[in-house]
Amino acid sequence: MGGYKNRILEVDLSTSQIKTADIPEEDKRRFIGGSGVAAKLFLDRFNPRVDPLSPDFPLIVMNGPLTGTTLPGTSRFAVCGRSPLTGIWGEGTCGGNFGPELKFAGMDGIIFKGASPTPVYLVIEDDKIEIRDAKDLWGMDNYAVTDLLKERHGKERNPKVLSIGPAGENLVKFAAICNDKGDFIGRTGMGALMGSKKLKAVVVNGTKKVEISSPEDYASLRKLLIAKSRDSMVAQSLRSMGSDAGMDLGMMTGDIPIKNWGIGEDFELSTNLGGPSLTEKYLTRNHACSFCPIACKRVVRVDDGPFKTNEAPGPEYETCCSFGTLIMNYNLAGVIKANEWCNRYGLDTISCGATIAIAMEAYEKGLITKKDTDGIDLTWGNIEGAIELLHKIAKKEGIGAILSEGSREAAKKLGKEVEGFAVEVKGLEIPMHDPRG
């Protein structure tokens, strides 16, 4: 079956043993790839009732058959396991460059088992694979460790890096995994699984090609998809203003969550936080995932003020909501700064912002006070307070240790009256789209 390398890397971090396995042909056809194949491997080989942060529980990185081809929109890969946030199956997907690079190295995926006694990272350079010591990397944020590993392993080519920051190391239950600084496996806490295994990073350099079954049909399809990707109205909107382009329309249709899902509309918020404002005030350039003609990602810079930020990956729509509309913050520069810190620490911006929102609602209603918040003012709209709080969450300090459990568990610990403030499904905070809209 074309697209597959038919090779999965199995890494036992407890024993440092590395081996490879095939994907059964029937599984490739029935479950296609990515999270489908990962789920089948998980059910066939592992006990689903084991604690997700136990060494016995796997972390599975998996590509699909189209990843690594030049078809637009096919760079995504999945990271799967049992979510520490929900206790059930969890998966996150990500674009960027890591998935294709893993395929270029000859791998469809990686299964991590066990846990290293000390911090380590994995290096894959085609068929040369080794586990290296990462004690010098432990504690570094995602931006710093990515830069260091690219310099260390990038003498001939530009390696791709998957990493965790301090939030993953500290087992924050909504810790994210970073892909080359600009893309994240944000949902379901897969960064905590990586941290529980003492796995700081994966570095990949590959030089192999992806085989295509029917080159002529593939070329025709690629030409068609590139034209559609380039010319459609949605693609043009994403290219010009990113995923935040829909903020204004979303506000008109009732799709935007405001004040912890308590208000239906606020057009000043969408004006301040939407795609046009981000583009006009802070955009420096666009960025694209592998082989994608749309280039929807924003690279931004804040030149001055309390939220001054060097050029870095900008916030997506979800973050402009979770650290903007959801907490009644009108300051887009503040959202950009919060996004930078979440990226560096490795925090899912959706779960982090939503968990901060329940704390703000509890604070407004007098259910918690500054005594409970370590002196932080959690008045609605106080983005400085929200940023101070996310630092505590990543480090699990003070009230941050409670909020690091996610909104459902944090609400229980903050008091019975707070439980109704958490908007989640089975423990996972819902994305920033109001189902009532």
Backbone hydrogen bonds in HBPLUS format (Angstrom, degrees):
<---DONOR---> <-ACCEPTOR-->    atom                        ^
c    i                          cat <-CA-CA->   ^        H-A-AA   ^      H-
h    n   atom  resd res      DA  || num        DHA   H-A  angle D-A-AA Bond
n    s   type  num  typ     dist DA aas  dist angle  dist       angle   num
A0003-GLY N   A0211-GLU O   3.16 MM 208  5.79 144.2  2.29 154.7 164.7     1
A0108-ASP N   A0007-ARG O   2.83 MM 101  5.71 174.9  1.83 162.4 164.1     2
A0008-ILE N   A0021-ALA O   2.77 MM  13  5.15 162.2  1.80 158.0 162.2     3
A0021-ALA N   A0008-ILE O   2.83 MM  13  5.15 145.9  1.95 143.1 154.0     4
A0009-LEU N   A0109-GLY O   2.95 MM 100  6.26 167.0  1.96 151.1 147.6     5
A0111-ILE N   A0009-LEU O   2.76 MM 102  6.20 158.3  1.80 163.2 170.9     6
A0010-GLU N   A0019-LYS O   2.73 MM   9  5.27 172.4  1.74 163.0 160.3     7
A0019-LYS N   A0010-GLU O   3.00 MM   9  5.27 161.2  2.04 149.0 155.2     8
A0011-VAL N   A0111-ILE O   2.85 MM 100  6.13 170.1  1.86 163.7 166.8     9
A0113-LYS N   A0011-VAL O   2.84 MM 102  6.13 165.7  1.86 159.0 160.0    10
A0012-ASP N   A0017-GLN O   2.94 MM   5  5.26 175.1  1.94 165.6 166.2    11
A0016-SER N   A0012-ASP O   2.75 MM   4  5.49 127.9  2.02 146.2 161.9    12
A0013-LEU N   A0113-LYS O   2.80 MM 100  6.04 160.1  1.84 157.1 151.9    13
A0027-ASP N   A0024-PRO O   2.99 MM   3  5.30 119.8  2.36 105.0 119.9    14
A0028-LYS N   A0024-PRO O   3.12 MM   4  6.50 153.8  2.19 155.2 163.0    15
A0029-ARG N   A0025-GLU O   3.23 MM   4  6.52 153.3  2.31 148.0 154.1    16
A0030-ARG N   A0026-GLU O   2.89 MM   4  6.03 158.4  1.93 151.5 158.1    17
A0031-PHE N   A0027-ASP O   2.88 MM   4  5.53 161.4  1.91 144.0 149.4    18
A0032-ILE N   A0028-LYS O   3.10 MM   4  5.05 123.1  2.44 118.4 126.3    19
A0033-GLY N   A0031-PHE O   2.65 MM   2  5.82 138.9  1.82 116.1 101.9    20
A0036-GLY N   A0033-GLY O   3.11 MM   3  5.43 135.3  2.32 146.7 137.9    21
A0034-GLY N   A0063-ASN O   2.86 MM  29  4.71 166.4  1.88 116.4 112.3    22
A0038-ALA N   A0034-GLY O   3.06 MM   4  6.25 160.7  2.10 150.5 156.5    23
A0039-ALA N   A0035-SER O   2.88 MM   4  5.91 155.6  1.94 140.7 145.9    24
A0040-LYS N   A0036-GLY O   3.17 MM   4  6.45 156.3  2.22 144.8 151.0    25
A0041-LEU N   A0037-VAL O   2.93 MM   4  6.17 165.5  1.95 156.5 159.9    26
A0042-PHE N   A0038-ALA O   2.93 MM   4  6.09 156.6  1.99 147.2 154.2    27
A0043-LEU N   A0039-ALA O   2.93 MM   4  6.16 164.6  1.96 151.7 154.9    28
A0044-ASP N   A0040-LYS O   3.00 MM   4  6.11 155.3  2.06 149.4 156.2    29
A0045-ARG N   A0041-LEU O   3.12 MM   4  6.09 143.7  2.25 144.3 152.3    30
A0046-PHE N   A0042-PHE O   2.95 MM   4  5.41 152.3  2.03 152.0 153.0    31
A0050-VAL N   A0047-ASN O   3.39 MM   3  5.94 172.8  2.39 119.0 120.3    32
A0054-SER N   A0051-ASP O   2.92 MM   3  5.19 163.1  1.95 118.3 121.1    33
A0057-PHE N   A0054-SER O   3.07 MM   3  5.55 165.2  2.09 116.1 120.8    34
A0114-GLY N   A0055-PRO O   2.89 MM  59  4.23 121.1  2.24 170.8 156.9    35
A0059-LEU N   A0112-PHE O   3.03 MM  53  5.13 150.0  2.12 140.5 149.1    36
A0112-PHE N   A0059-LEU O   2.85 MM  53  5.13 177.3  1.86 156.5 157.3    37
A0060-ILE N   A0080-CYS O   2.94 MM  20  5.10 177.8  1.94 155.3 155.7    38
A0080-CYS N   A0060-ILE O   2.75 MM  20  5.10 162.8  1.78 150.5 156.3    39
A0061-VAL N   A0110-ILE O   2.83 MM  49  5.05 169.2  1.84 158.4 161.4    40
A0110-ILE N   A0061-VAL O   2.76 MM  49  5.05 150.5  1.84 140.0 149.1    41
A0062-MET N   A0078-ALA O   2.81 MM  16  5.28 166.9  1.83 155.5 159.2    42
A0078-ALA N   A0062-MET O   2.92 MM  16  5.28 176.8  1.92 156.6 156.6    43
A0063-ASN N   A0108-ASP O   2.77 MM  45  5.32 162.2  1.80 172.4 177.8    44
A0067-THR N   A0064-GLY O   3.30 MM   3  5.48 144.3  2.44 103.2 112.8    45
A0069-THR N   A0066-LEU O   3.01 MM   3  5.59 160.8  2.05 138.5 139.5    46
A0077-PHE N   A0094-CYS O   2.98 MM  17  5.65 141.9  2.13 147.0 157.5    47
A0094-CYS N   A0077-PHE O   3.04 MM  17  5.65 146.0  2.16 153.0 162.8    48
A0079-VAL N   A0092-GLY O   2.86 MM  13  5.41 156.7  1.91 160.1 166.8    49
A0092-GLY N   A0079-VAL O   2.96 MM  13  5.41 151.1  2.04 147.4 156.8    50
A0081-GLY N   A0090-GLY O   2.99 MM   9  5.38 156.3  2.04 154.1 154.3    51
A0090-GLY N   A0081-GLY O   2.66 MM   9  5.38 157.0  1.71 171.6 165.6    52
A0083-SER N   A0088-ILE O   2.75 MM   5  5.65 155.0  1.81 166.0 162.2    53
A0087-GLY N   A0083-SER O   2.73 MM   4  5.20 148.9  1.83 140.1 150.3    54
A0290-SER N   A0096-GLY O   3.20 MM 194  5.96 178.5  2.20 132.5 132.4    55
A0101-GLU N   A0097-ASN O   3.17 MM   4  6.27 160.6  2.21 149.1 155.0    56
A0102-LEU N   A0098-PHE O   2.90 MM   4  6.14 152.5  1.98 156.2 163.6    57
A0103-LYS N   A0099-GLY O   3.15 MM   4  6.50 152.8  2.23 148.8 156.2    58
A0104-PHE N   A0100-PRO O   2.86 MM   4  6.21 151.5  1.94 149.3 158.2    59
A0105-ALA N   A0101-GLU O   3.00 MM   4  6.28 131.1  2.24 138.2 150.9    60
A0105-ALA N   A0102-LEU O   3.18 MM   3  5.08 132.2  2.43  90.9 103.8    61
A0107-MET N   A0102-LEU O   3.07 MM   5  5.61 159.8  2.12 147.1 146.6    62
A0106-GLY N   A0103-LYS O   2.88 MM   3  5.07 157.3  1.93 108.3 114.3    63
A0208-LYS N   A0104-PHE O   2.76 MM 104  4.58 149.9  1.85 138.3 138.7    64
A0116-SER N   A0197-LYS O   3.18 MM  81  5.81 163.3  2.21 130.7 126.7    65
A0134-ALA N   A0119-PRO O   2.87 MM  15  4.92 157.9  1.92 129.2 121.9    66
A0120-VAL N   A0198-LYS O   2.92 MM  78  6.29 156.1  1.97 169.5 177.4    67
A0200-LYS N   A0120-VAL O   2.84 MM  80  5.98 158.5  1.89 170.5 175.7    68
A0121-TYR N   A0132-ARG O   2.87 MM  11  5.34 149.3  1.96 143.7 151.7    69
A0132-ARG N   A0121-TYR O   2.77 MM  11  5.34 176.8  1.77 168.4 169.1    70
A0122-LEU N   A0201-ALA O   3.00 MM  79  6.43 155.2  2.06 148.4 149.9    71
A0203-VAL N   A0122-LEU O   2.79 MM  81  6.18 164.5  1.81 163.4 168.4    72
A0123-VAL N   A0130-GLU O   2.91 MM   7  5.43 166.5  1.93 164.1 168.6    73
A0130-GLU N   A0123-VAL O   3.01 MM   7  5.43 157.8  2.06 149.9 157.0    74
A0124-ILE N   A0203-VAL O   2.79 MM  79  6.13 162.3  1.82 165.3 171.5    75
A0205-ASN N   A0124-ILE O   2.82 MM  81  6.19 150.2  1.91 160.2 169.2    76
A0125-GLU N   A0128-LYS O   2.80 MM   3  5.05 170.1  1.81 157.3 160.3    77
A0128-LYS N   A0125-GLU O   3.00 MM   3  5.05 163.2  2.03 128.2 126.4    78
A0126-ASP N   A0205-ASN O   3.02 MM  79  6.48 129.5  2.28 156.4 169.3    79
A0137-LEU N   A0134-ALA O   2.88 MM   3  5.05 147.2  1.99 105.8 116.5    80
A0138-TRP N   A0134-ALA O   3.09 MM   4  6.30 135.5  2.29 155.0 167.1    81
A0140-MET N   A0137-LEU O   3.01 MM   3  5.66 163.0  2.04 140.1 142.7    82
A0145-VAL N   A0141-ASP O   2.97 MM   4  6.17 171.3  1.98 164.5 167.0    83
A0142-ASN N   A0344-ARG O   2.91 MM 202  4.83 167.3  1.93 133.3 134.5    84
A0146-THR N   A0142-ASN O   3.04 MM   4  5.95 154.0  2.11 140.2 147.4    85
A0147-ASP N   A0143-TYR O   3.09 MM   4  6.27 165.8  2.11 149.0 152.7    86
A0148-LEU N   A0144-ALA O   3.03 MM   4  6.23 161.6  2.07 148.6 153.9    87
A0149-LEU N   A0145-VAL O   2.96 MM   4  6.06 165.9  1.98 147.9 151.6    88
A0150-LYS N   A0146-THR O   2.97 MM   4  6.07 155.1  2.03 150.5 157.2    89
A0151-GLU N   A0147-ASP O   3.09 MM   4  6.25 154.0  2.15 143.7 150.6    90
A0152-ARG N   A0148-LEU O   2.89 MM   4  6.11 155.6  1.95 147.5 155.1    91
A0153-HIS N   A0149-LEU O   2.93 MM   4  5.93 156.2  1.99 144.7 149.8    92
A0154-GLY N   A0150-LYS O   2.85 MM   4  5.13 111.5  2.33 135.5 144.4    93
A0160-LYS N   A0204-VAL O   2.95 MM  44  5.29 164.4  1.97 152.6 154.8    94
A0204-VAL N   A0160-LYS O   2.91 MM  44  5.29 162.5  1.94 153.1 158.9    95
A0180-ASP N   A0161-VAL O   2.91 MM  19  5.29 150.6  2.00 156.2 162.3    96
A0162-LEU N   A0202-VAL O   2.88 MM  40  5.05 161.7  1.92 150.1 156.1    97
A0202-VAL N   A0162-LEU O   2.75 MM  40  5.05 145.8  1.87 144.8 152.9    98
A0163-SER N   A0178-CYS O   2.84 MM  15  5.12 157.0  1.89 142.9 150.3    99
A0178-CYS N   A0163-SER O   2.77 MM  15  5.12 163.3  1.80 161.2 161.2   100
A0164-ILE N   A0200-LYS O   3.09 MM  36  5.73 141.9  2.24 160.7 160.5   101
A0168-GLY N   A0165-GLY O   3.14 MM   3  5.61 123.9  2.47 111.8 123.7   102
A0169-GLU N   A0165-GLY O   3.18 MM   4  6.50 161.3  2.22 151.5 157.3   103
A0170-ASN N   A0166-PRO O   2.88 MM   4  6.00 148.3  1.98 145.6 153.5   104
A0167-ALA N   A0345-TYR O   3.04 MM 178  5.37 155.2  2.10 136.6 142.4   105
A0172-VAL N   A0167-ALA O   3.01 MM   5  5.39 170.6  2.02 160.7 159.0   106
A0171-LEU N   A0168-GLY O   3.10 MM   3  4.99 160.8  2.14 102.8 107.9   107
A0175-ALA N   A0172-VAL O   3.00 MM   3  5.26 143.0  2.14 128.1 122.4   108
A0173-LYS N   A0404-SER O   3.10 MM 231  6.12 145.2  2.22 155.5 163.8   109
A0348-ASP N   A0174-PHE O   3.09 MM 174  5.81 159.7  2.13 166.0 171.1   110
A0191-GLY N   A0175-ALA O   2.98 MM  16  4.58 146.1  2.10 133.6 124.6   111
A0176-ALA N   A0346-GLY O   2.88 MM 170  4.80 161.9  1.91 110.6 116.8   112
A0177-ILE N   A0185-ILE O   3.10 MM   8  5.05 158.6  2.15 129.7 135.7   113
A0185-ILE N   A0177-ILE O   2.84 MM   8  5.05 161.3  1.88 150.8 156.7   114
A0179-ASN N   A0183-ASP O   2.69 MM   4  5.00 153.6  1.76 165.8 159.5   115
A0183-ASP N   A0179-ASN O   3.25 MM   4  5.00 151.1  2.34 138.5 144.3   116
A0192-ALA N   A0189-GLY O   3.07 MM   3  5.56 140.8  2.23 110.0 119.5   117
A0194-MET N   A0190-MET O   3.14 MM   4  6.48 157.2  2.19 146.6 152.3   118
A0195-GLY N   A0191-GLY O   2.94 MM   4  6.16 152.8  2.02 140.9 148.7   119
A0196-SER N   A0192-ALA O   2.84 MM   4  6.06 149.0  1.94 146.0 154.2   120
A0197-LYS N   A0194-MET O   3.24 MM   3  5.36 140.3  2.41  98.2 108.9   121
A0199-LEU N   A0194-MET O   3.14 MM   5  5.50 162.4  2.17 163.0 157.9   122
A0198-LYS N   A0195-GLY O   2.94 MM   3  4.95 161.0  1.98 108.2 113.0   123
A0218-TYR N   A0214-SER O   2.92 MM   4  6.03 160.7  1.96 160.7 167.0   124
A0219-ALA N   A0215-PRO O   2.92 MM   4  6.07 155.6  1.98 145.4 151.0   125
A0220-SER N   A0216-GLU O   3.16 MM   4  6.44 157.0  2.21 148.3 153.5   126
A0221-LEU N   A0217-ASP O   2.99 MM   4  6.21 163.7  2.02 151.4 155.9   127
A0222-ARG N   A0218-TYR O   2.85 MM   4  6.02 160.9  1.89 153.6 159.2   128
A0223-LYS N   A0219-ALA O   3.08 MM   4  6.22 159.4  2.12 144.2 149.0   129
A0224-LEU N   A0220-SER O   3.11 MM   4  6.36 158.9  2.15 147.4 152.8   130
A0225-LEU N   A0221-LEU O   2.91 MM   4  6.13 166.6  1.92 156.8 160.2   131
A0226-ILE N   A0222-ARG O   2.93 MM   4  6.05 157.9  1.98 151.4 157.1   132
A0227-ALA N   A0223-LYS O   3.16 MM   4  6.31 158.7  2.21 143.2 148.6   133
A0228-LYS N   A0224-LEU O   3.01 MM   4  6.30 161.7  2.04 151.6 156.6   134
A0229-SER N   A0225-LEU O   2.81 MM   4  5.91 157.6  1.86 145.8 152.8   135
A0230-ARG N   A0226-ILE O   2.88 MM   4  5.97 145.8  2.00 143.3 152.4   136
A0231-ASP N   A0227-ALA O   2.95 MM   4  5.99 155.3  2.01 149.5 155.4   137
A0232-SER N   A0228-LYS O   3.12 MM   4  5.68 150.9  2.21 145.1 147.4   138
A0236-GLN N   A0232-SER O   3.03 MM   4  6.30 159.1  2.07 150.3 156.0   139
A0237-SER N   A0233-MET O   2.96 MM   4  6.16 152.8  2.03 145.8 153.3   140
A0238-LEU N   A0234-VAL O   2.90 MM   4  6.18 160.3  1.94 152.6 157.8   141
A0239-ARG N   A0235-ALA O   2.86 MM   4  6.02 155.2  1.92 148.1 155.4   142
A0240-SER N   A0236-GLN O   3.00 MM   4  6.10 155.5  2.06 143.1 149.2   143
A0241-MET N   A0237-SER O   2.93 MM   4  5.94 158.1  1.97 150.2 156.0   144
A0242-GLY N   A0238-LEU O   2.73 MM   4  4.23 138.8  1.90 120.2 125.3   145
A0245-ALA N   A0242-GLY O   3.04 MM   3  5.64 157.5  2.09 119.7 122.4   146
A0247-MET N   A0244-ASP O   3.27 MM   3  5.71 167.9  2.29 119.7 119.8   147
A0275-GLY N   A0244-ASP O   3.01 MM  31  4.62 136.1  2.21 128.3 118.1   148
A0250-GLY N   A0246-GLY O   2.81 MM   4  5.82 158.7  1.86 153.9 161.1   149
A0251-MET N   A0247-MET O   2.94 MM   4  6.14 145.5  2.06 144.4 152.8   150
A0252-MET N   A0248-ASP O   3.17 MM   4  6.51 150.6  2.26 144.3 151.9   151
A0253-THR N   A0249-LEU O   3.05 MM   4  6.33 141.8  2.20 147.9 158.4   152
A0255-ASP N   A0250-GLY O   2.79 MM   5  4.78 153.9  1.86 152.6 151.1   153
A0434-ASP N   A0255-ASP O   2.74 MM 179  4.69 164.1  1.77 125.5 131.2   154
A0262-GLY N   A0258-ILE O   2.84 MM   4  6.08 126.8  2.12 152.9 168.4   155
A0263-ILE N   A0258-ILE O   3.23 MM   5  5.23 152.5  2.31 136.5 136.6   156
A0259-LYS N   A0325-THR O   3.11 MM  66  6.53 157.7  2.17 145.9 140.1   157
A0262-GLY N   A0259-LYS O   3.13 MM   3  5.33 142.8  2.27 102.1 112.8   158
A0260-ASN N   A0326-LEU O   2.85 MM  66  5.04 141.7  1.99 126.9 138.8   159
A0269-LEU N   A0266-ASP O   3.10 MM   3  5.57 129.8  2.36 107.7 119.2   160
A0271-THR N   A0267-PHE O   3.02 MM   4  6.12 151.4  2.10 140.5 148.4   161
A0272-ASN N   A0268-GLU O   3.00 MM   4  6.14 159.3  2.05 146.3 151.4   162
A0273-LEU N   A0269-LEU O   2.90 MM   4  5.96 150.4  1.99 151.7 160.3   163
A0274-GLY N   A0270-SER O   2.94 MM   4  5.17 134.5  2.15 135.9 140.3   164
A0278-LEU N   A0274-GLY O   3.10 MM   4  6.39 163.5  2.12 156.0 161.2   165
A0279-THR N   A0275-GLY O   2.89 MM   4  5.99 162.3  1.92 156.4 161.2   166
A0280-GLU N   A0276-PRO O   2.93 MM   4  5.99 167.2  1.94 149.9 153.6   167
A0281-LYS N   A0277-SER O   3.03 MM   4  5.91 161.7  2.06 148.1 153.0   168
A0282-TYR N   A0278-LEU O   3.09 MM   4  5.54 155.5  2.15 134.5 142.1   169
A0301-ARG N   A0282-TYR O   3.00 MM  19  5.41 143.2  2.13 139.6 150.7   170
A0284-THR N   A0299-VAL O   2.81 MM  15  5.74 172.6  1.81 159.6 157.1   171
A0285-ARG N   A0299-VAL O   3.44 MM  14  5.37 158.7  2.49 136.8 137.8   172
A0299-VAL N   A0285-ARG O   2.97 MM  14  5.37 144.0  2.10 178.2 169.4   173
A0287-HIS N   A0297-LYS O   2.94 MM  10  4.91 137.8  2.12 132.5 135.6   174
A0297-LYS N   A0287-HIS O   3.14 MM  10  4.91 133.4  2.37 172.5 159.2   175
A0292-CYS N   A0289-CYS O   3.23 MM   3  5.60 152.5  2.31 138.9 132.1   176
A0314-GLY N   A0298-ARG O   2.76 MM  16  5.09 169.5  1.77 147.8 144.0   177
A0300-VAL N   A0312-ALA O   2.90 MM  12  5.65 160.1  1.94 169.3 162.7   178
A0312-ALA N   A0300-VAL O   2.94 MM  12  5.65 151.8  2.02 153.2 162.4   179
A0302-VAL N   A0309-THR O   3.10 MM   7  4.82 151.3  2.19 128.2 136.8   180
A0309-THR N   A0302-VAL O   2.91 MM   7  4.82 156.0  1.97 127.0 134.6   181
A0308-LYS N   A0305-GLY O   3.21 MM   3  5.42 146.5  2.33 122.4 118.2   182
A0319-THR N   A0316-GLU O   3.12 MM   3  5.45 122.0  2.48 104.8 118.1   183
A0320-CYS N   A0316-GLU O   3.06 MM   4  6.40 155.3  2.12 154.1 161.8   184
A0321-CYS N   A0317-TYR O   3.05 MM   4  6.40 133.8  2.27 147.5 160.3   185
A0321-CYS N   A0318-GLU O   3.26 MM   3  5.20 133.9  2.48  90.5 102.9   186
A0322-SER N   A0318-GLU O   2.79 MM   4  6.06 174.0  1.79 153.0 154.8   187
A0323-PHE N   A0319-THR O   2.94 MM   4  5.73 165.7  1.96 146.0 149.3   188
A0324-GLY N   A0321-CYS O   3.09 MM   3  4.70 155.9  2.15  97.0 104.1   189
A0326-LEU N   A0321-CYS O   2.81 MM   5  5.63 169.8  1.82 150.2 153.3   190
A0327-ILE N   A0324-GLY O   3.27 MM   3  5.76 137.2  2.47 109.2 119.1   191
A0329-ASN N   A0324-GLY O   2.81 MM   5  4.59 163.3  1.84 141.7 139.2   192
A0328-MET N   A0325-THR O   3.18 MM   3  4.87 164.3  2.20 100.6 105.1   193
A0381-GLY N   A0327-ILE O   2.72 MM  54  5.62 135.4  1.92 175.7 168.6   194
A0334-GLY N   A0331-ASN O   3.17 MM   3  5.32 124.7  2.49  97.8 111.1   195
A0335-VAL N   A0331-ASN O   3.23 MM   4  6.68 144.8  2.37 140.8 150.4   196
A0335-VAL N   A0332-LEU O   3.05 MM   3  4.95 117.4  2.46  92.5 108.0   197
A0336-ILE N   A0332-LEU O   2.97 MM   4  6.34 157.3  2.03 152.4 158.0   198
A0337-LYS N   A0333-ALA O   3.02 MM   4  6.33 153.1  2.10 144.3 151.2   199
A0338-ALA N   A0334-GLY O   2.92 MM   4  6.16 160.7  1.96 148.5 153.9   200
A0339-ASN N   A0335-VAL O   2.82 MM   4  6.03 156.1  1.88 151.3 158.3   201
A0340-GLU N   A0336-ILE O   2.96 MM   4  6.23 153.0  2.04 143.6 150.6   202
A0341-TRP N   A0337-LYS O   3.08 MM   4  6.41 161.0  2.12 151.6 155.5   203
A0342-CYS N   A0338-ALA O   2.94 MM   4  6.19 159.5  1.98 150.6 156.6   204
A0343-ASN N   A0339-ASN O   2.89 MM   4  6.09 157.9  1.94 149.8 156.1   205
A0344-ARG N   A0340-GLU O   2.90 MM   4  6.16 160.8  1.94 150.4 155.7   206
A0345-TYR N   A0341-TRP O   2.89 MM   4  6.02 170.9  1.90 153.9 156.4   207
A0346-GLY N   A0342-CYS O   2.72 MM   4  5.53 141.0  1.87 139.2 151.1   208
A0347-LEU N   A0342-CYS O   2.86 MM   5  4.79 152.6  1.93 133.6 140.7   209
A0352-CYS N   A0348-ASP O   2.89 MM   4  5.92 162.0  1.92 157.5 163.6   210
A0353-GLY N   A0349-THR O   3.00 MM   4  5.78 164.9  2.02 134.8 139.8   211
A0354-ALA N   A0350-ILE O   2.97 MM   4  6.05 161.1  2.00 150.7 156.8   212
A0355-THR N   A0351-SER O   2.93 MM   4  5.97 149.6  2.03 142.0 149.5   213
A0356-ILE N   A0352-CYS O   3.00 MM   4  6.24 155.4  2.06 149.5 156.4   214
A0357-ALA N   A0353-GLY O   2.92 MM   4  6.12 145.1  2.05 140.9 151.0   215
A0358-ILE N   A0354-ALA O   3.26 MM   4  6.63 145.7  2.39 140.6 146.9   216
A0359-ALA N   A0355-THR O   3.36 MM   4  6.65 151.2  2.45 139.3 146.8   217
A0360-MET N   A0356-ILE O   2.92 MM   4  6.28 149.9  2.02 149.0 157.9   218
A0361-GLU N   A0357-ALA O   2.96 MM   4  6.24 155.0  2.02 147.4 153.7   219
A0362-ALA N   A0358-ILE O   2.94 MM   4  6.11 158.6  1.99 143.7 149.7   220
A0363-TYR N   A0359-ALA O   2.89 MM   4  6.06 147.9  2.00 141.7 151.0   221
A0364-GLU N   A0360-MET O   2.87 MM   4  6.10 157.4  1.93 148.0 153.7   222
A0365-LYS N   A0361-GLU O   3.08 MM   4  6.28 153.6  2.16 146.7 152.9   223
A0367-LEU N   A0362-ALA O   2.84 MM   5  5.05 143.1  1.98 163.6 159.9   224
A0366-GLY N   A0363-TYR O   3.14 MM   3  5.13 160.5  2.18 103.6 109.1   225
A0372-ASP N   A0369-THR O   2.84 MM   3  5.34 134.2  2.05 110.4 122.3   226
A0373-THR N   A0369-THR O   3.08 MM   4  6.43 141.3  2.24 143.3 155.0   227
A0375-GLY N   A0370-LYS O   2.76 MM   5  4.42 159.0  1.81 147.8 145.6   228
A0376-ILE N   A0373-THR O   3.27 MM   3  5.39 163.8  2.30 105.5 110.4   229
A0382-ASN N   A0379-THR O   3.08 MM   3  5.73 158.2  2.12 146.3 146.3   230
A0383-ILE N   A0381-GLY O   2.93 MM   2  5.75 118.4  2.32 114.9  97.9   231
A0386-ALA N   A0382-ASN O   3.07 MM   4  6.44 151.2  2.15 144.5 153.2   232
A0387-ILE N   A0383-ILE O   2.89 MM   4  6.11 156.3  1.95 149.4 154.5   233
A0388-GLU N   A0384-GLU O   2.96 MM   4  6.22 158.1  2.01 146.2 152.7   234
A0389-LEU N   A0385-GLY O   2.90 MM   4  6.09 147.5  2.00 142.3 151.6   235
A0390-LEU N   A0386-ALA O   2.92 MM   4  6.24 149.0  2.02 145.1 153.1   236
A0391-HIS N   A0387-ILE O   3.17 MM   4  6.48 149.5  2.27 147.6 154.5   237
A0392-LYS N   A0388-GLU O   3.40 MM   4  6.74 154.6  2.47 139.1 144.9   238
A0393-ILE N   A0389-LEU O   2.90 MM   4  6.25 148.2  2.00 148.4 158.3   239
A0394-ALA N   A0390-LEU O   2.99 MM   4  6.17 169.0  2.01 150.5 152.0   240
A0395-LYS N   A0391-HIS O   3.13 MM   4  6.34 149.7  2.23 143.7 151.9   241
A0396-LYS N   A0392-LYS O   2.73 MM   4  5.56 112.4  2.19 134.9 151.6   242
A0397-GLU N   A0392-LYS O   2.93 MM   5  4.92 158.2  1.97 137.7 144.4   243
A0396-LYS N   A0393-ILE O   3.11 MM   3  4.85 144.7  2.24  95.2 105.9   244
A0400-GLY N   A0397-GLU O   2.77 MM   3  5.02 133.8  1.99 147.0 140.7   245
A0401-ALA N   A0398-GLY O   3.07 MM   3  5.75 150.0  2.17 116.2 122.6   246
A0402-ILE N   A0399-ILE O   3.08 MM   3  5.30 126.2  2.38 101.3 114.4   247
A0403-LEU N   A0399-ILE O   3.05 MM   4  6.42 165.6  2.07 155.2 158.7   248
A0404-SER N   A0400-GLY O   2.85 MM   4  5.83 133.6  2.07 139.9 151.1   249
A0405-GLU N   A0402-ILE O   3.23 MM   3  5.89 166.3  2.25 116.0 119.9   250
A0406-GLY N   A0403-LEU O   3.09 MM   3  5.67 170.3  2.10 120.7 123.1   251
A0410-ALA N   A0406-GLY O   2.89 MM   4  5.83 157.0  1.95 156.6 164.3   252
A0411-ALA N   A0407-SER O   2.90 MM   4  5.78 157.0  1.95 141.2 147.2   253
A0412-LYS N   A0408-ARG O   3.32 MM   4  6.60 152.0  2.40 140.3 147.0   254
A0413-LYS N   A0409-GLU O   3.22 MM   4  6.51 151.7  2.30 143.9 150.8   255
A0413-LYS N   A0410-ALA O   3.08 MM   3  5.15 117.2  2.49  96.0 111.1   256
A0414-LEU N   A0410-ALA O   2.89 MM   4  6.14 138.8  2.06 148.0 160.5   257
A0418-VAL N   A0415-GLY O   2.89 MM   3  5.45 146.5  2.00 115.9 125.9   258
A0419-GLU N   A0416-LYS O   3.22 MM   3  5.44 146.2  2.34 104.6 113.6   259
A0421-PHE N   A0418-VAL O   2.87 MM   3  5.48 164.2  1.90 123.2 128.5   260
A0422-ALA N   A0419-GLU O   3.44 MM   3  5.97 159.2  2.49 112.7 117.2   261
A0425-VAL N   A0428-LEU O   2.90 MM   3  5.25 158.6  1.94 137.5 140.5   262
A0428-LEU N   A0425-VAL O   3.05 MM   3  5.25 168.6  2.07 116.8 117.1   263
A0433-HIS N   A0431-PRO O   2.83 MM   2  5.73 140.8  1.98 103.5  93.1   264
A0437-GLY N   A0434-ASP O   2.96 MM   3  5.50 166.5  1.98 120.8 125.4   265
